[in-house]
Amino acid sequence: MGVWNTIAKRVGYGLLLLVAVLILNFVLISIAPGDIADTIAGDMGGADAEVMAEIRTRYGLDQPFYVQLWRYLSGVVMFDLGHSYFFNTPVTTLILEKLPATLLLVFSAQILAVIVGTLLGVMAAKKPNGPLSLTVTFLSLFGFAAPVFWTGILLIILFVSIFPVFPVAGMVDVTVEGGFFVQALDVLHHLTLPMITLASIFLALYSRLARASMLEVLGADYVRTARAKGVPERVVLYKHALRNALGPVVTVAGLQFSAVISGAVVVEAVFSWPGLGTLALQSILARDTPTIMGILFFSSFVVIIVNILTDIALRLIDPRIKSG
């Protein structure tokens, strides 16, 4: 019963946080200079004050701030995120079309970073002063310091120009025909470079964190006791030590999920990945406020859900948290 109460509290806090994020985003975008009227006037080659006022009246931008805010929040409650000024399509439809591509990129990169980073950290913790540990440390610092767009450009030069192994842009090849598995392999082929690019910086973080956490756990009394009883080293590492060392990694992975989504915007721009990042860039350039707000809403919603799931995962992994 205690676990369900905790989950209910986390969901309640998440809803309050989501409302606060919606209001803050609306305020920040509202006070930013420029609106859709400026974009339309620019496309027209200019417009006088009367035409600008008519455009703002048509889109409801002449209403007081609190009226616009109330109208937007009421629409969100009814799952109506408004109508895109630029694409002339309901924002919900636009986001639902682009969301699967972004979620595929973000979750695949996060899973890759957590699994590979944790394994590298565990192997480095076996011999803290060995060559493997030094190599992991060097690669971690390099991956953490390198800008994500620079890493993406390097991968494009290496695996597209020099060794043409992967496609440079897009999510699918329209010329590929076949069943589900053929199409899935084609998507995976296009996903590889963006996924590695986005995972690189977080892989470095998780490998360093897993190494430090494993070194701390390997010095615990119960690990020394298990070794003294003759338990095989593989069992000590991956059964006794790793489970307790995963707590910090899972916690940071949940907290860093918002950074993964932010990094996905840059990666999608580099690889022309048809996700929310590309849509956000187009909407910002067009000053399409409803679409920008919708993307921020969905991004915040996904981050909050992931943080709640992270809390649940920590309780499943670490018995001490569950008992507390």
C-alpha positions as protocol buffer text, in pm:
chain_id: "A"
residue {
  index: 1
  type: MET
  ca { x: 0 y: 0 z: 0 }
}
residue {
  index: 2
  type: GLY
  ca { x: 289 y: 235 z: 78 }
}
residue {
  index: 3
  type: VAL
  ca { x: 428 y: 200 z: -275 }
}
residue {
  index: 4
  type: TRP
  ca { x: 95 y: 293 z: -433 }
}
residue {
  index: 5
  type: ASN
  ca { x: 64 y: 596 z: -203 }
}
residue {
  index: 6
  type: THR
  ca { x: 408 y: 706 z: -310 }
}
residue {
  index: 7
  type: ILE
  ca { x: 320 y: 664 z: -677 }
}
residue {
  index: 8
  type: ALA
  ca { x: -2 y: 861 z: -627 }
}
residue {
  index: 9
  type: LYS
  ca { x: 193 y: 1144 z: -462 }
}
residue {
  index: 10
  type: ARG
  ca { x: 447 y: 1146 z: -745 }
}
residue {
  index: 11
  type: VAL
  ca { x: 166 y: 1165 z: -1003 }
}
residue {
  index: 12
  type: GLY
  ca { x: 4 y: 1452 z: -810 }
}
residue {
  index: 13
  type: TYR
  ca { x: 333 y: 1641 z: -792 }
}
residue {
  index: 14
  type: GLY
  ca { x: 387 y: 1570 z: -1160 }
}
residue {
  index: 15
  type: LEU
  ca { x: 51 y: 1723 z: -1254 }
}
residue {
  index: 16
  type: LEU
  ca { x: 123 y: 2034 z: -1049 }
}
residue {
  index: 17
  type: LEU
  ca { x: 465 y: 2062 z: -1209 }
}
residue {
  index: 18
  type: LEU
  ca { x: 314 y: 2020 z: -1556 }
}
residue {
  index: 19
  type: VAL
  ca { x: 69 y: 2305 z: -1494 }
}
residue {
  index: 20
  type: ALA
  ca { x: 352 y: 2524 z: -1367 }
}
residue {
  index: 21
  type: VAL
  ca { x: 560 y: 2445 z: -1676 }
}
residue {
  index: 22
  type: LEU
  ca { x: 266 y: 2526 z: -1905 }
}
residue {
  index: 23
  type: ILE
  ca { x: 214 y: 2865 z: -1741 }
}
residue {
  index: 24
  type: LEU
  ca { x: 587 y: 2946 z: -1739 }
}
residue {
  index: 25
  type: ASN
  ca { x: 627 y: 2850 z: -2105 }
}
residue {
  index: 26
  type: PHE
  ca { x: 325 y: 3059 z: -2202 }
}
residue {
  index: 27
  type: VAL
  ca { x: 458 y: 3361 z: -2013 }
}
residue {
  index: 28
  type: LEU
  ca { x: 808 y: 3335 z: -2162 }
}
residue {
  index: 29
  type: ILE
  ca { x: 683 y: 3293 z: -2517 }
}
residue {
  index: 30
  type: SER
  ca { x: 431 y: 3575 z: -2473 }
}
residue {
  index: 31
  type: ILE
  ca { x: 692 y: 3828 z: -2359 }
}
residue {
  index: 32
  type: ALA
  ca { x: 938 y: 3726 z: -2632 }
}
residue {
  index: 33
  type: PRO
  ca { x: 961 y: 3980 z: -2916 }
}
residue {
  index: 34
  type: GLY
  ca { x: 777 y: 3902 z: -3238 }
}
residue {
  index: 35
  type: ASP
  ca { x: 471 y: 3693 z: -3324 }
}
residue {
  index: 36
  type: ILE
  ca { x: 301 y: 3529 z: -3620 }
}
residue {
  index: 37
  type: ALA
  ca { x: 191 y: 3872 z: -3749 }
}
residue {
  index: 38
  type: ASP
  ca { x: 555 y: 3971 z: -3796 }
}
residue {
  index: 39
  type: THR
  ca { x: 623 y: 3647 z: -3985 }
}
residue {
  index: 40
  type: ILE
  ca { x: 324 y: 3693 z: -4215 }
}
residue {
  index: 41
  type: ALA
  ca { x: 415 y: 4057 z: -4275 }
}
residue {
  index: 42
  type: GLY
  ca { x: 770 y: 3953 z: -4358 }
}
residue {
  index: 43
  type: ASP
  ca { x: 646 y: 3697 z: -4612 }
}
residue {
  index: 44
  type: MET
  ca { x: 422 y: 3966 z: -4764 }
}
residue {
  index: 45
  type: GLY
  ca { x: 714 y: 4204 z: -4798 }
}
residue {
  index: 46
  type: GLY
  ca { x: 579 y: 4436 z: -4529 }
}
residue {
  index: 47
  type: ALA
  ca { x: 244 y: 4551 z: -4392 }
}
residue {
  index: 48
  type: ASP
  ca { x: 102 y: 4864 z: -4236 }
}
residue {
  index: 49
  type: ALA
  ca { x: -28 y: 4895 z: -3881 }
}
residue {
  index: 50
  type: GLU
  ca { x: -389 y: 4830 z: -3983 }
}
residue {
  index: 51
  type: VAL
  ca { x: -305 y: 4501 z: -4154 }
}
residue {
  index: 52
  type: MET
  ca { x: -89 y: 4393 z: -3859 }
}
residue {
  index: 53
  type: ALA
  ca { x: -375 y: 4468 z: -3618 }
}
residue {
  index: 54
  type: GLU
  ca { x: -616 y: 4268 z: -3836 }
}
residue {
  index: 55
  type: ILE
  ca { x: -379 y: 3968 z: -3836 }
}
residue {
  index: 56
  type: ARG
  ca { x: -344 y: 3980 z: -3459 }
}
residue {
  index: 57
  type: THR
  ca { x: -721 y: 4003 z: -3419 }
}
residue {
  index: 58
  type: ARG
  ca { x: -770 y: 3701 z: -3645 }
}
residue {
  index: 59
  type: TYR
  ca { x: -538 y: 3488 z: -3429 }
}
residue {
  index: 60
  type: GLY
  ca { x: -667 y: 3623 z: -3096 }
}
residue {
  index: 61
  type: LEU
  ca { x: -342 y: 3800 z: -3013 }
}
residue {
  index: 62
  type: ASP
  ca { x: -525 y: 4124 z: -2936 }
}
residue {
  index: 63
  type: GLN
  ca { x: -689 y: 3970 z: -2630 }
}
residue {
  index: 64
  type: PRO
  ca { x: -557 y: 4043 z: -2280 }
}
residue {
  index: 65
  type: PHE
  ca { x: -283 y: 3814 z: -2152 }
}
residue {
  index: 66
  type: TYR
  ca { x: -498 y: 3640 z: -1890 }
}
residue {
  index: 67
  type: VAL
  ca { x: -768 y: 3567 z: -2151 }
}
residue {
  index: 68
  type: GLN
  ca { x: -513 y: 3406 z: -2383 }
}
residue {
  index: 69
  type: LEU
  ca { x: -366 y: 3206 z: -2094 }
}
residue {
  index: 70
  type: TRP
  ca { x: -706 y: 3083 z: -1974 }
}
residue {
  index: 71
  type: ARG
  ca { x: -807 y: 2989 z: -2327 }
}
residue {
  index: 72
  type: TYR
  ca { x: -486 y: 2792 z: -2374 }
}
residue {
  index: 73
  type: LEU
  ca { x: -507 y: 2607 z: -2040 }
}
residue {
  index: 74
  type: SER
  ca { x: -874 y: 2523 z: -2104 }
}
residue {
  index: 75
  type: GLY
  ca { x: -780 y: 2381 z: -2441 }
}
residue {
  index: 76
  type: VAL
  ca { x: -501 y: 2167 z: -2293 }
}
residue {
  index: 77
  type: VAL
  ca { x: -744 y: 2018 z: -2041 }
}
residue {
  index: 78
  type: MET
  ca { x: -964 y: 1917 z: -2336 }
}
residue {
  index: 79
  type: PHE
  ca { x: -656 y: 1779 z: -2519 }
}
residue {
  index: 80
  type: ASP
  ca { x: -676 y: 2067 z: -2767 }
}
residue {
  index: 81
  type: LEU
  ca { x: -337 y: 2231 z: -2820 }
}
residue {
  index: 82
  type: GLY
  ca { x: -463 y: 2477 z: -3076 }
}
residue {
  index: 83
  type: HIS
  ca { x: -413 y: 2520 z: -3448 }
}
residue {
  index: 84
  type: SER
  ca { x: -75 y: 2571 z: -3610 }
}
residue {
  index: 85
  type: TYR
  ca { x: -38 y: 2911 z: -3771 }
}
residue {
  index: 86
  type: PHE
  ca { x: 235 y: 2799 z: -4006 }
}
residue {
  index: 87
  type: PHE
  ca { x: 133 y: 2442 z: -4099 }
}
residue {
  index: 88
  type: ASN
  ca { x: -245 y: 2513 z: -4088 }
}
residue {
  index: 89
  type: THR
  ca { x: -296 y: 2183 z: -3904 }
}
residue {
  index: 90
  type: PRO
  ca { x: -407 y: 2096 z: -3549 }
}
residue {
  index: 91
  type: VAL
  ca { x: -100 y: 2099 z: -3325 }
}
residue {
  index: 92
  type: THR
  ca { x: -193 y: 1764 z: -3171 }
}
residue {
  index: 93
  type: THR
  ca { x: -194 y: 1605 z: -3516 }
}
residue {
  index: 94
  type: LEU
  ca { x: 148 y: 1751 z: -3599 }
}
residue {
  index: 95
  type: ILE
  ca { x: 300 y: 1631 z: -3273 }
}
residue {
  index: 96
  type: LEU
  ca { x: 153 y: 1283 z: -3292 }
}
residue {
  index: 97
  type: GLU
  ca { x: 300 y: 1249 z: -3643 }
}
residue {
  index: 98
  type: LYS
  ca { x: 650 y: 1349 z: -3527 }
}
residue {
  index: 99
  type: LEU
  ca { x: 649 y: 1207 z: -3172 }
}
residue {
  index: 100
  type: PRO
  ca { x: 723 y: 840 z: -3259 }
}
residue {
  index: 101
  type: ALA
  ca { x: 1045 y: 934 z: -3443 }
}
residue {
  index: 102
  type: THR
  ca { x: 1170 y: 1144 z: -3151 }
}
residue {
  index: 103
  type: LEU
  ca { x: 1078 y: 883 z: -2889 }
}
residue {
  index: 104
  type: LEU
  ca { x: 1254 y: 615 z: -3093 }
}
residue {
  index: 105
  type: LEU
  ca { x: 1572 y: 825 z: -3111 }
}
residue {
  index: 106
  type: VAL
  ca { x: 1563 y: 940 z: -2748 }
}
residue {
  index: 107
  type: PHE
  ca { x: 1486 y: 604 z: -2586 }
}
residue {
  index: 108
  type: SER
  ca { x: 1726 y: 406 z: -2807 }
}
residue {
  index: 109
  type: ALA
  ca { x: 2007 y: 653 z: -2733 }
}
residue {
  index: 110
  type: GLN
  ca { x: 1930 y: 650 z: -2360 }
}
residue {
  index: 111
  type: ILE
  ca { x: 1917 y: 270 z: -2343 }
}
residue {
  index: 112
  type: LEU
  ca { x: 2239 y: 240 z: -2540 }
}
residue {
  index: 113
  type: ALA
  ca { x: 2414 y: 495 z: -2318 }
}
residue {
  index: 114
  type: VAL
  ca { x: 2298 y: 331 z: -1993 }
}
residue {
  index: 115
  type: ILE
  ca { x: 2381 y: -28 z: -2093 }
}
residue {
  index: 116
  type: VAL
  ca { x: 2717 y: 36 z: -2262 }
}
residue {
  index: 117
  type: GLY
  ca { x: 2818 y: 303 z: -2010 }
}
residue {
  index: 118
  type: THR
  ca { x: 2738 y: 77 z: -1715 }
}
residue {
  index: 119
  type: LEU
  ca { x: 2926 y: -219 z: -1865 }
}
residue {
  index: 120
  type: LEU
  ca { x: 3230 y: -1 z: -1936 }
}
residue {
  index: 121
  type: GLY
  ca { x: 3216 y: 135 z: -1581 }
}
residue {
  index: 122
  type: VAL
  ca { x: 3197 y: -215 z: -1432 }
}
residue {
  index: 123
  type: MET
  ca { x: 3491 y: -338 z: -1642 }
}
residue {
  index: 124
  type: ALA
  ca { x: 3693 y: -31 z: -1550 }
}
residue {
  index: 125
  type: ALA
  ca { x: 3619 y: -86 z: -1180 }
}
residue {
  index: 126
  type: LYS
  ca { x: 3774 y: -434 z: -1189 }
}
residue {
  index: 127
  type: LYS
  ca { x: 4120 y: -281 z: -1223 }
}
residue {
  index: 128
  type: PRO
  ca { x: 4097 y: 89 z: -1138 }
}
residue {
  index: 129
  type: ASN
  ca { x: 4455 y: 159 z: -1244 }
}
residue {
  index: 130
  type: GLY
  ca { x: 4465 y: -74 z: -1543 }
}
residue {
  index: 131
  type: PRO
  ca { x: 4481 y: 23 z: -1910 }
}
residue {
  index: 132
  type: LEU
  ca { x: 4110 y: -45 z: -1964 }
}
residue {
  index: 133
  type: SER
  ca { x: 4015 y: 191 z: -1682 }
}
residue {
  index: 134
  type: LEU
  ca { x: 4241 y: 463 z: -1821 }
}
residue {
  index: 135
  type: THR
  ca { x: 4095 y: 413 z: -2168 }
}
residue {
  index: 136
  type: VAL
  ca { x: 3739 y: 439 z: -2038 }
}
residue {
  index: 137
  type: THR
  ca { x: 3833 y: 753 z: -1847 }
}
residue {
  index: 138
  type: PHE
  ca { x: 3986 y: 912 z: -2158 }
}
residue {
  index: 139
  type: LEU
  ca { x: 3692 y: 822 z: -2381 }
}
residue {
  index: 140
  type: SER
  ca { x: 3450 y: 946 z: -2115 }
}
residue {
  index: 141
  type: LEU
  ca { x: 3617 y: 1285 z: -2090 }
}
residue {
  index: 142
  type: PHE
  ca { x: 3639 y: 1311 z: -2469 }
}
residue {
  index: 143
  type: GLY
  ca { x: 3275 y: 1215 z: -2521 }
}
residue {
  index: 144
  type: PHE
  ca { x: 3153 y: 1446 z: -2245 }
}
residue {
  index: 145
  type: ALA
  ca { x: 3353 y: 1744 z: -2375 }
}
residue {
  index: 146
  type: ALA
  ca { x: 3271 y: 1703 z: -2745 }
}
residue {
  index: 147
  type: PRO
  ca { x: 2966 y: 1903 z: -2865 }
}
residue {
  index: 148
  type: VAL
  ca { x: 2694 y: 1671 z: -2991 }
}
residue {
  index: 149
  type: PHE
  ca { x: 2669 y: 1843 z: -3330 }
}
residue {
  index: 150
  type: TRP
  ca { x: 3048 y: 1812 z: -3378 }
}
residue {
  index: 151
  type: THR
  ca { x: 3032 y: 1440 z: -3301 }
}
residue {
  index: 152
  type: GLY
  ca { x: 2749 y: 1403 z: -3551 }
}
residue {
  index: 153
  type: ILE
  ca { x: 2942 y: 1582 z: -3824 }
}
residue {
  index: 154
  type: LEU
  ca { x: 3249 y: 1365 z: -3761 }
}
residue {
  index: 155
  type: LEU
  ca { x: 3039 y: 1049 z: -3788 }
}
residue {
  index: 156
  type: ILE
  ca { x: 2887 y: 1175 z: -4113 }
}
residue {
  index: 157
  type: ILE
  ca { x: 3231 y: 1243 z: -4258 }
}
residue {
  index: 158
  type: LEU
  ca { x: 3362 y: 904 z: -4146 }
}
residue {
  index: 159
  type: PHE
  ca { x: 3069 y: 670 z: -4219 }
}
residue {
  index: 160
  type: VAL
  ca { x: 2902 y: 856 z: -4507 }
}
residue {
  index: 161
  type: SER
  ca { x: 3179 y: 1024 z: -4702 }
}
residue {
  index: 162
  type: ILE
  ca { x: 3490 y: 812 z: -4635 }
}
residue {
  index: 163
  type: PHE
  ca { x: 3321 y: 477 z: -4563 }
}
residue {
  index: 164
  type: PRO
  ca { x: 2969 y: 497 z: -4712 }
}
residue {
  index: 165
  type: VAL
  ca { x: 2804 y: 254 z: -4472 }
}
residue {
  index: 166
  type: PHE
  ca { x: 2511 y: 455 z: -4334 }
}
residue {
  index: 167
  type: PRO
  ca { x: 2264 y: 702 z: -4487 }
}
residue {
  index: 168
  type: VAL
  ca { x: 2320 y: 1069 z: -4414 }
}
residue {
  index: 169
  type: ALA
  ca { x: 1963 y: 1184 z: -4350 }
}
residue {
  index: 170
  type: GLY
  ca { x: 1603 y: 1081 z: -4299 }
}
residue {
  index: 171
  type: MET
  ca { x: 1440 y: 791 z: -4120 }
}
residue {
  index: 172
  type: VAL
  ca { x: 1344 y: 557 z: -4405 }
}
residue {
  index: 173
  type: ASP
  ca { x: 1441 y: 485 z: -4763 }
}
residue {
  index: 174
  type: VAL
  ca { x: 1132 y: 515 z: -4981 }
}
residue {
  index: 175
  type: THR
  ca { x: 1283 y: 279 z: -5239 }
}
residue {
  index: 176
  type: VAL
  ca { x: 1307 y: -10 z: -4991 }
}
residue {
  index: 177
  type: GLU
  ca { x: 1025 y: -261 z: -5028 }
}
residue {
  index: 178
  type: GLY
  ca { x: 941 y: -555 z: -4805 }
}
residue {
  index: 179
  type: GLY
  ca { x: 765 y: -668 z: -4493 }
}
residue {
  index: 180
  type: PHE
  ca { x: 786 y: -551 z: -4134 }
}
residue {
  index: 181
  type: PHE
  ca { x: 1137 y: -682 z: -4066 }
}
residue {
  index: 182
  type: VAL
  ca { x: 1278 y: -530 z: -4384 }
}
residue {
  index: 183
  type: GLN
  ca { x: 1126 y: -193 z: -4295 }
}
residue {
  index: 184
  type: ALA
  ca { x: 1249 y: -223 z: -3935 }
}
residue {
  index: 185
  type: LEU
  ca { x: 1604 y: -295 z: -4052 }
}
residue {
  index: 186
  type: ASP
  ca { x: 1587 y: 8 z: -4281 }
}
residue {
  index: 187
  type: VAL
  ca { x: 1479 y: 230 z: -3990 }
}
residue {
  index: 188
  type: LEU
  ca { x: 1758 y: 83 z: -3774 }
}
residue {
  index: 189
  type: HIS
  ca { x: 2006 y: 154 z: -4053 }
}
residue {
  index: 190
  type: HIS
  ca { x: 1903 y: 520 z: -4056 }
}
residue {
  index: 191
  type: LEU
  ca { x: 1886 y: 534 z: -3675 }
}
residue {
  index: 192
  type: THR
  ca { x: 2240 y: 411 z: -3605 }
}
residue {
  index: 193
  type: LEU
  ca { x: 2438 y: 734 z: -3652 }
}
residue {
  index: 194
  type: PRO
  ca { x: 2188 y: 967 z: -3477 }
}
residue {
  index: 195
  type: MET
  ca { x: 2155 y: 719 z: -3190 }
}
residue {
  index: 196
  type: ILE
  ca { x: 2533 y: 689 z: -3141 }
}
residue {
  index: 197
  type: THR
  ca { x: 2573 y: 1067 z: -3166 }
}
residue {
  index: 198
  type: LEU
  ca { x: 2310 y: 1138 z: -2902 }
}
residue {
  index: 199
  type: ALA
  ca { x: 2428 y: 855 z: -2676 }
}
residue {
  index: 200
  type: SER
  ca { x: 2797 y: 954 z: -2685 }
}
residue {
  index: 201
  type: ILE
  ca { x: 2786 y: 1236 z: -2429 }
}
residue {
  index: 202
  type: PHE
  ca { x: 2560 y: 1047 z: -2188 }
}
residue {
  index: 203
  type: LEU
  ca { x: 2753 y: 722 z: -2231 }
}
residue {
  index: 204
  type: ALA
  ca { x: 3058 y: 906 z: -2100 }
}
residue {
  index: 205
  type: LEU
  ca { x: 2863 y: 1028 z: -1797 }
}
residue {
  index: 206
  type: TYR
  ca { x: 2717 y: 688 z: -1709 }
}
residue {
  index: 207
  type: SER
  ca { x: 3049 y: 505 z: -1750 }
}
residue {
  index: 208
  type: ARG
  ca { x: 3222 y: 740 z: -1508 }
}
residue {
  index: 209
  type: LEU
  ca { x: 2933 y: 721 z: -1263 }
}
residue {
  index: 210
  type: ALA
  ca { x: 2911 y: 340 z: -1283 }
}
residue {
  index: 211
  type: ARG
  ca { x: 3289 y: 310 z: -1229 }
}
residue {
  index: 212
  type: ALA
  ca { x: 3280 y: 532 z: -918 }
}
residue {
  index: 213
  type: SER
  ca { x: 2972 y: 357 z: -781 }
}
residue {
  index: 214
  type: MET
  ca { x: 3119 y: 11 z: -840 }
}
residue {
  index: 215
  type: LEU
  ca { x: 3446 y: 104 z: -671 }
}
residue {
  index: 216
  type: GLU
  ca { x: 3251 y: 217 z: -365 }
}
residue {
  index: 217
  type: VAL
  ca { x: 3035 y: -97 z: -357 }
}
residue {
  index: 218
  type: LEU
  ca { x: 3331 y: -333 z: -412 }
}
residue {
  index: 219
  type: GLY
  ca { x: 3484 y: -202 z: -91 }
}
residue {
  index: 220
  type: ALA
  ca { x: 3178 y: -292 z: 115 }
}
residue {
  index: 221
  type: ASP
  ca { x: 3185 y: -561 z: 382 }
}
residue {
  index: 222
  type: TYR
  ca { x: 2932 y: -791 z: 214 }
}
residue {
  index: 223
  type: VAL
  ca { x: 3144 y: -801 z: -103 }
}
residue {
  index: 224
  type: ARG
  ca { x: 3455 y: -897 z: 93 }
}
residue {
  index: 225
  type: THR
  ca { x: 3249 y: -1162 z: 273 }
}
residue {
  index: 226
  type: ALA
  ca { x: 3123 y: -1306 z: -56 }
}
residue {
  index: 227
  type: ARG
  ca { x: 3478 y: -1324 z: -190 }
}
residue {
  index: 228
  type: ALA
  ca { x: 3600 y: -1485 z: 131 }
}
residue {
  index: 229
  type: LYS
  ca { x: 3335 y: -1757 z: 90 }
}
residue {
  index: 230
  type: GLY
  ca { x: 3475 y: -1838 z: -252 }
}
residue {
  index: 231
  type: VAL
  ca { x: 3194 y: -1691 z: -459 }
}
residue {
  index: 232
  type: PRO
  ca { x: 3310 y: -1656 z: -823 }
}
residue {
  index: 233
  type: GLU
  ca { x: 3420 y: -1305 z: -917 }
}
residue {
  index: 234
  type: ARG
  ca { x: 3165 y: -1285 z: -1197 }
}
residue {
  index: 235
  type: VAL
  ca { x: 2883 y: -1354 z: -950 }
}
residue {
  index: 236
  type: VAL
  ca { x: 3025 y: -1100 z: -704 }
}
residue {
  index: 237
  type: LEU
  ca { x: 3040 y: -831 z: -970 }
}
residue {
  index: 238
  type: TYR
  ca { x: 2718 y: -880 z: -1160 }
}
residue {
  index: 239
  type: LYS
  ca { x: 2488 y: -1024 z: -893 }
}
residue {
  index: 240
  type: HIS
  ca { x: 2593 y: -873 z: -561 }
}
residue {
  index: 241
  type: ALA
  ca { x: 2773 y: -549 z: -644 }
}
residue {
  index: 242
  type: LEU
  ca { x: 2611 y: -431 z: -966 }
}
residue {
  index: 243
  type: ARG
  ca { x: 2256 y: -422 z: -832 }
}
residue {
  index: 244
  type: ASN
  ca { x: 2353 y: -188 z: -551 }
}
residue {
  index: 245
  type: ALA
  ca { x: 2574 y: 17 z: -782 }
}
residue {
  index: 246
  type: LEU
  ca { x: 2291 y: 75 z: -1032 }
}
residue {
  index: 247
  type: GLY
  ca { x: 2103 y: 315 z: -805 }
}
residue {
  index: 248
  type: PRO
  ca { x: 2305 y: 630 z: -887 }
}
residue {
  index: 249
  type: VAL
  ca { x: 2311 y: 540 z: -1258 }
}
residue {
  index: 250
  type: VAL
  ca { x: 1933 y: 498 z: -1277 }
}
residue {
  index: 251
  type: THR
  ca { x: 1879 y: 819 z: -1078 }
}
residue {
  index: 252
  type: VAL
  ca { x: 2102 y: 1026 z: -1303 }
}
residue {
  index: 253
  type: ALA
  ca { x: 1953 y: 863 z: -1615 }
}
residue {
  index: 254
  type: GLY
  ca { x: 1609 y: 981 z: -1507 }
}
residue {
  index: 255
  type: LEU
  ca { x: 1731 y: 1330 z: -1422 }
}
residue {
  index: 256
  type: GLN
  ca { x: 1923 y: 1356 z: -1750 }
}
residue {
  index: 257
  type: PHE
  ca { x: 1627 y: 1258 z: -1964 }
}
residue {
  index: 258
  type: SER
  ca { x: 1535 y: 1621 z: -2023 }
}
residue {
  index: 259
  type: ALA
  ca { x: 1891 y: 1681 z: -2143 }
}
residue {
  index: 260
  type: VAL
  ca { x: 1857 y: 1385 z: -2380 }
}
residue {
  index: 261
  type: ILE
  ca { x: 1545 y: 1541 z: -2533 }
}
residue {
  index: 262
  type: SER
  ca { x: 1727 y: 1875 z: -2565 }
}
residue {
  index: 263
  type: GLY
  ca { x: 2019 y: 1703 z: -2735 }
}
residue {
  index: 264
  type: ALA
  ca { x: 1779 y: 1527 z: -2970 }
}
residue {
  index: 265
  type: VAL
  ca { x: 1680 y: 1865 z: -3114 }
}
residue {
  index: 266
  type: VAL
  ca { x: 2038 y: 1926 z: -3229 }
}
residue {
  index: 267
  type: VAL
  ca { x: 2087 y: 1568 z: -3350 }
}
residue {
  index: 268
  type: GLU
  ca { x: 1765 y: 1578 z: -3551 }
}
residue {
  index: 269
  type: ALA
  ca { x: 1881 y: 1899 z: -3717 }
}
residue {
  index: 270
  type: VAL
  ca { x: 2218 y: 1745 z: -3808 }
}
residue {
  index: 271
  type: PHE
  ca { x: 2074 y: 1422 z: -3951 }
}
residue {
  index: 272
  type: SER
  ca { x: 1741 y: 1563 z: -4079 }
}
residue {
  index: 273
  type: TRP
  ca { x: 1560 y: 1320 z: -3851 }
}
residue {
  index: 274
  type: PRO
  ca { x: 1183 y: 1376 z: -3890 }
}
residue {
  index: 275
  type: GLY
  ca { x: 1099 y: 1425 z: -3523 }
}
residue {
  index: 276
  type: LEU
  ca { x: 990 y: 1695 z: -3282 }
}
residue {
  index: 277
  type: GLY
  ca { x: 1330 y: 1863 z: -3296 }
}
residue {
  index: 278
  type: THR
  ca { x: 1299 y: 1937 z: -3666 }
}
residue {
  index: 279
  type: LEU
  ca { x: 939 y: 2048 z: -3612 }
}
residue {
  index: 280
  type: ALA
  ca { x: 1047 y: 2274 z: -3325 }
}
residue {
  index: 281
  type: LEU
  ca { x: 1318 y: 2438 z: -3536 }
}
residue {
  index: 282
  type: GLN
  ca { x: 1071 y: 2509 z: -3819 }
}
residue {
  index: 283
  type: SER
  ca { x: 814 y: 2643 z: -3571 }
}
residue {
  index: 284
  type: ILE
  ca { x: 1064 y: 2873 z: -3401 }
}
residue {
  index: 285
  type: LEU
  ca { x: 1175 y: 3020 z: -3734 }
}
residue {
  index: 286
  type: ALA
  ca { x: 809 y: 3072 z: -3830 }
}
residue {
  index: 287
  type: ARG
  ca { x: 718 y: 3201 z: -3482 }
}
residue {
  index: 288
  type: ASP
  ca { x: 440 y: 2942 z: -3470 }
}
residue {
  index: 289
  type: THR
  ca { x: 350 y: 2984 z: -3103 }
}
residue {
  index: 290
  type: PRO
  ca { x: 84 y: 2708 z: -3071 }
}
residue {
  index: 291
  type: THR
  ca { x: 319 y: 2447 z: -3218 }
}
residue {
  index: 292
  type: ILE
  ca { x: 610 y: 2557 z: -2996 }
}
residue {
  index: 293
  type: MET
  ca { x: 387 y: 2542 z: -2689 }
}
residue {
  index: 294
  type: GLY
  ca { x: 259 y: 2198 z: -2789 }
}
residue {
  index: 295
  type: ILE
  ca { x: 612 y: 2063 z: -2830 }
}
residue {
  index: 296
  type: LEU
  ca { x: 715 y: 2203 z: -2493 }
}
residue {
  index: 297
  type: PHE
  ca { x: 405 y: 2049 z: -2334 }
}
residue {
  index: 298
  type: PHE
  ca { x: 471 y: 1702 z: -2475 }
}
residue {
  index: 299
  type: SER
  ca { x: 841 y: 1723 z: -2386 }
}
residue {
  index: 300
  type: SER
  ca { x: 760 y: 1822 z: -2028 }
}
residue {
  index: 301
  type: PHE
  ca { x: 498 y: 1547 z: -2005 }
}
residue {
  index: 302
  type: VAL
  ca { x: 743 y: 1279 z: -2123 }
}
residue {
  index: 303
  type: VAL
  ca { x: 1014 y: 1400 z: -1881 }
}
residue {
  index: 304
  type: ILE
  ca { x: 775 y: 1395 z: -1584 }
}
residue {
  index: 305
  type: ILE
  ca { x: 653 y: 1044 z: -1673 }
}
residue {
  index: 306
  type: VAL
  ca { x: 1012 y: 920 z: -1703 }
}
residue {
  index: 307
  type: ASN
  ca { x: 1102 y: 1069 z: -1363 }
}
residue {
  index: 308
  type: ILE
  ca { x: 806 y: 887 z: -1203 }
}
residue {
  index: 309
  type: LEU
  ca { x: 911 y: 561 z: -1371 }
}
residue {
  index: 310
  type: THR
  ca { x: 1268 y: 620 z: -1252 }
}
residue {
  index: 311
  type: ASP
  ca { x: 1148 y: 648 z: -893 }
}
residue {
  index: 312
  type: ILE
  ca { x: 956 y: 321 z: -930 }
}
residue {
  index: 313
  type: ALA
  ca { x: 1257 y: 151 z: -1090 }
}
residue {
  index: 314
  type: LEU
  ca { x: 1479 y: 260 z: -801 }
}
residue {
  index: 315
  type: ARG
  ca { x: 1240 y: 99 z: -554 }
}
residue {
  index: 316
  type: LEU
  ca { x: 1251 y: -224 z: -753 }
}
residue {
  index: 317
  type: ILE
  ca { x: 1630 y: -225 z: -784 }
}
residue {
  index: 318
  type: ASP
  ca { x: 1732 y: -118 z: -433 }
}
residue {
  index: 319
  type: PRO
  ca { x: 1558 y: -307 z: -148 }
}
residue {
  index: 320
  type: ARG
  ca { x: 1668 y: -38 z: 98 }
}
residue {
  index: 321
  type: ILE
  ca { x: 1450 y: 221 z: -75 }
}
residue {
  index: 322
  type: LYS
  ca { x: 1158 y: -22 z: -91 }
}
residue {
  index: 323
  type: SER
  ca { x: 1180 y: -102 z: 277 }
}
residue {
  index: 324
  type: GLY
  ca { x: 1209 y: 267 z: 365 }
}
